Amino acid sequence: MATPEVLWAQRSNKTEAAKNFIYLTISVPDVQPSKLKLDITPTSVIFAGHSDSLKKDYAVTLELYGEIDVSASKTNHTAKNVEMVLRKKELKEEFWPRLLKDAKKVHFLKTDFDKWVDEDEQDEAPEDDLGKPNMN
């Protein structure tokens, strides 16, 4: 069982819940919906899937630093990856200091520099809603 690459970035806002979230991308290509298991809870994201092109099974469990609002979170499964917008439960101006509850570094987790903005530059950052039409 292989561990997929996981990319992440975040936004925070203490008054607007819609601007208080984590971008999370699990990079595994060619996972058929029937071979994908994604379980999002208030404190974790659990992924398992089989890549047809790489002929490998992938799995990862992410215990999150803080709580998320599962009902307000979104998922978009594409041929390349699984993208998520996880709504942070607590409205705060400050960023989470890290994605995971445990502070130790993990080799598969990387900053998503395409989506990252510094805490003090959030207001100028364009909104990116993961291709709105097909979000479920």
PyMOL commands that place a pseudoatom at each C-alpha (Angstrom):
pseudoatom trace, name=CA, resn=MET, resi=1, chain=A, elem=C, hetatm=0, pos=[0.000, 0.000, 0.000]
pseudoatom trace, name=CA, resn=ALA, resi=2, chain=A, elem=C, hetatm=0, pos=[1.535, 3.313, -1.084]
pseudoatom trace, name=CA, resn=THR, resi=3, chain=A, elem=C, hetatm=0, pos=[1.015, 6.760, 0.455]
pseudoatom trace, name=CA, resn=PRO, resi=4, chain=A, elem=C, hetatm=0, pos=[-0.170, 9.410, -2.009]
pseudoatom trace, name=CA, resn=GLU, resi=5, chain=A, elem=C, hetatm=0, pos=[1.244, 12.912, -2.228]
pseudoatom trace, name=CA, resn=VAL, resi=6, chain=A, elem=C, hetatm=0, pos=[-0.966, 15.351, -0.321]
pseudoatom trace, name=CA, resn=LEU, resi=7, chain=A, elem=C, hetatm=0, pos=[-0.945, 19.093, -1.078]
pseudoatom trace, name=CA, resn=TRP, resi=8, chain=A, elem=C, hetatm=0, pos=[-2.526, 21.725, 1.126]
pseudoatom trace, name=CA, resn=ALA, resi=9, chain=A, elem=C, hetatm=0, pos=[-3.076, 25.452, 1.580]
pseudoatom trace, name=CA, resn=GLN, resi=10, chain=A, elem=C, hetatm=0, pos=[-5.456, 27.468, 3.736]
pseudoatom trace, name=CA, resn=ARG, resi=11, chain=A, elem=C, hetatm=0, pos=[-7.428, 30.653, 4.265]
pseudoatom trace, name=CA, resn=SER, resi=12, chain=A, elem=C, hetatm=0, pos=[-8.733, 32.070, 7.521]
pseudoatom trace, name=CA, resn=ASN, resi=13, chain=A, elem=C, hetatm=0, pos=[-11.355, 34.629, 8.423]
pseudoatom trace, name=CA, resn=LYS, resi=14, chain=A, elem=C, hetatm=0, pos=[-12.923, 35.346, 11.797]
pseudoatom trace, name=CA, resn=THR, resi=15, chain=A, elem=C, hetatm=0, pos=[-16.235, 36.698, 10.473]
pseudoatom trace, name=CA, resn=GLU, resi=16, chain=A, elem=C, hetatm=0, pos=[-16.953, 34.896, 7.173]
pseudoatom trace, name=CA, resn=ALA, resi=17, chain=A, elem=C, hetatm=0, pos=[-17.181, 31.110, 7.363]
pseudoatom trace, name=CA, resn=ALA, resi=18, chain=A, elem=C, hetatm=0, pos=[-16.941, 30.804, 3.569]
pseudoatom trace, name=CA, resn=LYS, resi=19, chain=A, elem=C, hetatm=0, pos=[-13.413, 32.282, 3.688]
pseudoatom trace, name=CA, resn=ASN, resi=20, chain=A, elem=C, hetatm=0, pos=[-12.205, 30.015, 6.490]
pseudoatom trace, name=CA, resn=PHE, resi=21, chain=A, elem=C, hetatm=0, pos=[-11.042, 26.731, 4.945]
pseudoatom trace, name=CA, resn=ILE, resi=22, chain=A, elem=C, hetatm=0, pos=[-8.331, 24.244, 4.006]
pseudoatom trace, name=CA, resn=TYR, resi=23, chain=A, elem=C, hetatm=0, pos=[-7.539, 23.332, 0.386]
pseudoatom trace, name=CA, resn=LEU, resi=24, chain=A, elem=C, hetatm=0, pos=[-6.542, 19.658, 0.332]
pseudoatom trace, name=CA, resn=THR, resi=25, chain=A, elem=C, hetatm=0, pos=[-5.480, 17.696, -2.766]
pseudoatom trace, name=CA, resn=ILE, resi=26, chain=A, elem=C, hetatm=0, pos=[-4.717, 13.973, -2.745]
pseudoatom trace, name=CA, resn=SER, resi=27, chain=A, elem=C, hetatm=0, pos=[-2.706, 13.260, -5.888]
pseudoatom trace, name=CA, resn=VAL, resi=28, chain=A, elem=C, hetatm=0, pos=[-3.547, 9.814, -7.246]
pseudoatom trace, name=CA, resn=PRO, resi=29, chain=A, elem=C, hetatm=0, pos=[-4.398, 9.500, -10.960]
pseudoatom trace, name=CA, resn=ASP, resi=30, chain=A, elem=C, hetatm=0, pos=[-7.009, 7.253, -12.565]
pseudoatom trace, name=CA, resn=VAL, resi=31, chain=A, elem=C, hetatm=0, pos=[-8.948, 6.150, -9.500]
pseudoatom trace, name=CA, resn=GLN, resi=32, chain=A, elem=C, hetatm=0, pos=[-12.388, 4.946, -10.582]
pseudoatom trace, name=CA, resn=PRO, resi=33, chain=A, elem=C, hetatm=0, pos=[-15.229, 6.160, -8.335]
pseudoatom trace, name=CA, resn=SER, resi=34, chain=A, elem=C, hetatm=0, pos=[-15.992, 2.515, -7.506]
pseudoatom trace, name=CA, resn=LYS, resi=35, chain=A, elem=C, hetatm=0, pos=[-12.401, 2.059, -6.245]
pseudoatom trace, name=CA, resn=LEU, resi=36, chain=A, elem=C, hetatm=0, pos=[-12.329, 5.246, -4.167]
pseudoatom trace, name=CA, resn=LYS, resi=37, chain=A, elem=C, hetatm=0, pos=[-13.027, 5.422, -0.451]
pseudoatom trace, name=CA, resn=LEU, resi=38, chain=A, elem=C, hetatm=0, pos=[-13.061, 8.879, 1.109]
pseudoatom trace, name=CA, resn=ASP, resi=39, chain=A, elem=C, hetatm=0, pos=[-14.206, 9.393, 4.680]
pseudoatom trace, name=CA, resn=ILE, resi=40, chain=A, elem=C, hetatm=0, pos=[-14.277, 12.964, 5.989]
pseudoatom trace, name=CA, resn=THR, resi=41, chain=A, elem=C, hetatm=0, pos=[-14.988, 13.402, 9.716]
pseudoatom trace, name=CA, resn=PRO, resi=42, chain=A, elem=C, hetatm=0, pos=[-14.757, 16.535, 11.885]
pseudoatom trace, name=CA, resn=THR, resi=43, chain=A, elem=C, hetatm=0, pos=[-11.168, 15.630, 12.838]
pseudoatom trace, name=CA, resn=SER, resi=44, chain=A, elem=C, hetatm=0, pos=[-9.804, 13.479, 10.003]
pseudoatom trace, name=CA, resn=VAL, resi=45, chain=A, elem=C, hetatm=0, pos=[-9.671, 12.655, 6.305]
pseudoatom trace, name=CA, resn=ILE, resi=46, chain=A, elem=C, hetatm=0, pos=[-9.265, 8.994, 5.349]
pseudoatom trace, name=CA, resn=PHE, resi=47, chain=A, elem=C, hetatm=0, pos=[-8.520, 8.113, 1.726]
pseudoatom trace, name=CA, resn=ALA, resi=48, chain=A, elem=C, hetatm=0, pos=[-8.064, 4.786, -0.019]
pseudoatom trace, name=CA, resn=GLY, resi=49, chain=A, elem=C, hetatm=0, pos=[-8.052, 4.136, -3.741]
pseudoatom trace, name=CA, resn=HIS, resi=50, chain=A, elem=C, hetatm=0, pos=[-6.639, 2.046, -6.555]
pseudoatom trace, name=CA, resn=SER, resi=51, chain=A, elem=C, hetatm=0, pos=[-4.903, 3.793, -9.463]
pseudoatom trace, name=CA, resn=ASP, resi=52, chain=A, elem=C, hetatm=0, pos=[-5.619, 1.909, -12.697]
pseudoatom trace, name=CA, resn=SER, resi=53, chain=A, elem=C, hetatm=0, pos=[-2.726, 3.508, -14.611]
pseudoatom trace, name=CA, resn=LEU, resi=54, chain=A, elem=C, hetatm=0, pos=[-0.153, 3.023, -11.821]
pseudoatom trace, name=CA, resn=LYS, resi=55, chain=A, elem=C, hetatm=0, pos=[-1.614, -0.367, -10.827]
pseudoatom trace, name=CA, resn=LYS, resi=56, chain=A, elem=C, hetatm=0, pos=[-1.184, 0.449, -7.146]
pseudoatom trace, name=CA, resn=ASP, resi=57, chain=A, elem=C, hetatm=0, pos=[-3.305, 0.798, -4.043]
pseudoatom trace, name=CA, resn=TYR, resi=58, chain=A, elem=C, hetatm=0, pos=[-2.965, 4.047, -2.118]
pseudoatom trace, name=CA, resn=ALA, resi=59, chain=A, elem=C, hetatm=0, pos=[-4.106, 4.983, 1.362]
pseudoatom trace, name=CA, resn=VAL, resi=60, chain=A, elem=C, hetatm=0, pos=[-3.609, 7.794, 3.849]
pseudoatom trace, name=CA, resn=THR, resi=61, chain=A, elem=C, hetatm=0, pos=[-5.204, 8.897, 7.118]
pseudoatom trace, name=CA, resn=LEU, resi=62, chain=A, elem=C, hetatm=0, pos=[-4.853, 12.548, 8.072]
pseudoatom trace, name=CA, resn=GLU, resi=63, chain=A, elem=C, hetatm=0, pos=[-5.606, 13.490, 11.680]
pseudoatom trace, name=CA, resn=LEU, resi=64, chain=A, elem=C, hetatm=0, pos=[-6.315, 17.212, 11.384]
pseudoatom trace, name=CA, resn=TYR, resi=65, chain=A, elem=C, hetatm=0, pos=[-4.925, 19.983, 13.582]
pseudoatom trace, name=CA, resn=GLY, resi=66, chain=A, elem=C, hetatm=0, pos=[-8.405, 21.447, 14.201]
pseudoatom trace, name=CA, resn=GLU, resi=67, chain=A, elem=C, hetatm=0, pos=[-12.023, 20.579, 13.554]
pseudoatom trace, name=CA, resn=ILE, resi=68, chain=A, elem=C, hetatm=0, pos=[-13.771, 20.982, 10.231]
pseudoatom trace, name=CA, resn=ASP, resi=69, chain=A, elem=C, hetatm=0, pos=[-17.451, 21.375, 9.353]
pseudoatom trace, name=CA, resn=VAL, resi=70, chain=A, elem=C, hetatm=0, pos=[-18.099, 18.267, 7.271]
pseudoatom trace, name=CA, resn=SER, resi=71, chain=A, elem=C, hetatm=0, pos=[-21.489, 19.423, 5.943]
pseudoatom trace, name=CA, resn=ALA, resi=72, chain=A, elem=C, hetatm=0, pos=[-19.994, 22.679, 4.577]
pseudoatom trace, name=CA, resn=SER, resi=73, chain=A, elem=C, hetatm=0, pos=[-16.962, 20.968, 3.004]
pseudoatom trace, name=CA, resn=LYS, resi=74, chain=A, elem=C, hetatm=0, pos=[-16.753, 20.057, -0.694]
pseudoatom trace, name=CA, resn=THR, resi=75, chain=A, elem=C, hetatm=0, pos=[-15.085, 17.329, -2.762]
pseudoatom trace, name=CA, resn=ASN, resi=76, chain=A, elem=C, hetatm=0, pos=[-14.173, 17.197, -6.453]
pseudoatom trace, name=CA, resn=HIS, resi=77, chain=A, elem=C, hetatm=0, pos=[-12.894, 13.871, -7.858]
pseudoatom trace, name=CA, resn=THR, resi=78, chain=A, elem=C, hetatm=0, pos=[-11.015, 14.229, -11.167]
pseudoatom trace, name=CA, resn=ALA, resi=79, chain=A, elem=C, hetatm=0, pos=[-8.924, 11.902, -13.345]
pseudoatom trace, name=CA, resn=LYS, resi=80, chain=A, elem=C, hetatm=0, pos=[-5.758, 13.305, -11.692]
pseudoatom trace, name=CA, resn=ASN, resi=81, chain=A, elem=C, hetatm=0, pos=[-6.678, 13.688, -8.039]
pseudoatom trace, name=CA, resn=VAL, resi=82, chain=A, elem=C, hetatm=0, pos=[-9.231, 14.271, -5.311]
pseudoatom trace, name=CA, resn=GLU, resi=83, chain=A, elem=C, hetatm=0, pos=[-9.588, 17.941, -4.370]
pseudoatom trace, name=CA, resn=MET, resi=84, chain=A, elem=C, hetatm=0, pos=[-11.308, 19.099, -1.206]
pseudoatom trace, name=CA, resn=VAL, resi=85, chain=A, elem=C, hetatm=0, pos=[-12.278, 22.367, 0.386]
pseudoatom trace, name=CA, resn=LEU, resi=86, chain=A, elem=C, hetatm=0, pos=[-12.585, 21.624, 4.092]
pseudoatom trace, name=CA, resn=ARG, resi=87, chain=A, elem=C, hetatm=0, pos=[-14.411, 24.340, 6.032]
pseudoatom trace, name=CA, resn=LYS, resi=88, chain=A, elem=C, hetatm=0, pos=[-12.700, 25.078, 9.345]
pseudoatom trace, name=CA, resn=LYS, resi=89, chain=A, elem=C, hetatm=0, pos=[-15.159, 24.887, 12.224]
pseudoatom trace, name=CA, resn=GLU, resi=90, chain=A, elem=C, hetatm=0, pos=[-13.682, 27.679, 14.323]
pseudoatom trace, name=CA, resn=LEU, resi=91, chain=A, elem=C, hetatm=0, pos=[-13.724, 31.181, 12.846]
pseudoatom trace, name=CA, resn=LYS, resi=92, chain=A, elem=C, hetatm=0, pos=[-10.298, 32.698, 13.504]
pseudoatom trace, name=CA, resn=GLU, resi=93, chain=A, elem=C, hetatm=0, pos=[-8.146, 35.333, 11.888]
pseudoatom trace, name=CA, resn=GLU, resi=94, chain=A, elem=C, hetatm=0, pos=[-5.008, 33.201, 12.399]
pseudoatom trace, name=CA, resn=PHE, resi=95, chain=A, elem=C, hetatm=0, pos=[-3.935, 30.316, 10.196]
pseudoatom trace, name=CA, resn=TRP, resi=96, chain=A, elem=C, hetatm=0, pos=[-3.639, 26.840, 11.614]
pseudoatom trace, name=CA, resn=PRO, resi=97, chain=A, elem=C, hetatm=0, pos=[0.070, 26.417, 12.424]
pseudoatom trace, name=CA, resn=ARG, resi=98, chain=A, elem=C, hetatm=0, pos=[0.040, 23.108, 10.494]
pseudoatom trace, name=CA, resn=LEU, resi=99, chain=A, elem=C, hetatm=0, pos=[-2.420, 20.734, 8.821]
pseudoatom trace, name=CA, resn=LEU, resi=100, chain=A, elem=C, hetatm=0, pos=[-1.945, 17.715, 11.058]
pseudoatom trace, name=CA, resn=LYS, resi=101, chain=A, elem=C, hetatm=0, pos=[-2.518, 17.264, 14.776]
pseudoatom trace, name=CA, resn=ASP, resi=102, chain=A, elem=C, hetatm=0, pos=[0.932, 15.715, 15.177]
pseudoatom trace, name=CA, resn=ALA, resi=103, chain=A, elem=C, hetatm=0, pos=[3.765, 18.220, 14.686]
pseudoatom trace, name=CA, resn=LYS, resi=104, chain=A, elem=C, hetatm=0, pos=[6.237, 15.733, 13.195]
pseudoatom trace, name=CA, resn=LYS, resi=105, chain=A, elem=C, hetatm=0, pos=[7.110, 16.145, 9.505]
pseudoatom trace, name=CA, resn=VAL, resi=106, chain=A, elem=C, hetatm=0, pos=[5.705, 13.613, 7.057]
pseudoatom trace, name=CA, resn=HIS, resi=107, chain=A, elem=C, hetatm=0, pos=[7.326, 13.022, 3.667]
pseudoatom trace, name=CA, resn=PHE, resi=108, chain=A, elem=C, hetatm=0, pos=[4.101, 12.926, 1.620]
pseudoatom trace, name=CA, resn=LEU, resi=109, chain=A, elem=C, hetatm=0, pos=[2.657, 16.281, 2.785]
pseudoatom trace, name=CA, resn=LYS, resi=110, chain=A, elem=C, hetatm=0, pos=[3.591, 19.398, 0.807]
pseudoatom trace, name=CA, resn=THR, resi=111, chain=A, elem=C, hetatm=0, pos=[2.468, 23.013, 0.626]
pseudoatom trace, name=CA, resn=ASP, resi=112, chain=A, elem=C, hetatm=0, pos=[0.296, 23.742, -2.418]
pseudoatom trace, name=CA, resn=PHE, resi=113, chain=A, elem=C, hetatm=0, pos=[2.090, 26.869, -3.611]
pseudoatom trace, name=CA, resn=ASP, resi=114, chain=A, elem=C, hetatm=0, pos=[-0.435, 27.372, -6.450]
pseudoatom trace, name=CA, resn=LYS, resi=115, chain=A, elem=C, hetatm=0, pos=[-3.113, 28.043, -3.810]
pseudoatom trace, name=CA, resn=TRP, resi=116, chain=A, elem=C, hetatm=0, pos=[-1.041, 29.358, -0.907]
pseudoatom trace, name=CA, resn=VAL, resi=117, chain=A, elem=C, hetatm=0, pos=[-1.191, 32.992, 0.214]
pseudoatom trace, name=CA, resn=ASP, resi=118, chain=A, elem=C, hetatm=0, pos=[0.404, 34.578, 3.253]
pseudoatom trace, name=CA, resn=GLU, resi=119, chain=A, elem=C, hetatm=0, pos=[-1.869, 35.332, 6.173]
pseudoatom trace, name=CA, resn=ASP, resi=120, chain=A, elem=C, hetatm=0, pos=[-1.640, 39.091, 5.606]
pseudoatom trace, name=CA, resn=GLU, resi=121, chain=A, elem=C, hetatm=0, pos=[-2.373, 38.834, 1.850]
pseudoatom trace, name=CA, resn=GLN, resi=122, chain=A, elem=C, hetatm=0, pos=[-5.592, 36.812, 1.995]
pseudoatom trace, name=CA, resn=ASP, resi=123, chain=A, elem=C, hetatm=0, pos=[-7.929, 39.658, 1.097]
pseudoatom trace, name=CA, resn=GLU, resi=124, chain=A, elem=C, hetatm=0, pos=[-6.242, 40.190, -2.268]
pseudoatom trace, name=CA, resn=ALA, resi=125, chain=A, elem=C, hetatm=0, pos=[-6.223, 36.476, -3.150]
pseudoatom trace, name=CA, resn=PRO, resi=126, chain=A, elem=C, hetatm=0, pos=[-8.698, 35.451, -5.856]
pseudoatom trace, name=CA, resn=GLU, resi=127, chain=A, elem=C, hetatm=0, pos=[-11.472, 33.057, -4.879]
pseudoatom trace, name=CA, resn=ASP, resi=128, chain=A, elem=C, hetatm=0, pos=[-10.944, 29.571, -6.284]
pseudoatom trace, name=CA, resn=ASP, resi=129, chain=A, elem=C, hetatm=0, pos=[-13.925, 27.291, -5.815]
pseudoatom trace, name=CA, resn=LEU, resi=130, chain=A, elem=C, hetatm=0, pos=[-12.644, 24.115, -7.493]
pseudoatom trace, name=CA, resn=GLY, resi=131, chain=A, elem=C, hetatm=0, pos=[-14.651, 24.450, -10.701]
pseudoatom trace, name=CA, resn=LYS, resi=132, chain=A, elem=C, hetatm=0, pos=[-17.966, 25.245, -9.021]
pseudoatom trace, name=CA, resn=PRO, resi=133, chain=A, elem=C, hetatm=0, pos=[-20.454, 23.481, -11.350]
pseudoatom trace, name=CA, resn=ASN, resi=134, chain=A, elem=C, hetatm=0, pos=[-19.591, 19.887, -10.463]
pseudoatom trace, name=CA, resn=MET, resi=135, chain=A, elem=C, hetatm=0, pos=[-18.998, 20.228, -6.729]
pseudoatom trace, name=CA, resn=ASN, resi=136, chain=A, elem=C, hetatm=0, pos=[-21.137, 17.900, -4.687]
for i in range(1, 136): cmd.bond("trace and resi %d" % i, "trace and resi %d" % (i + 1))
show_as sticks, trace
zoom trace
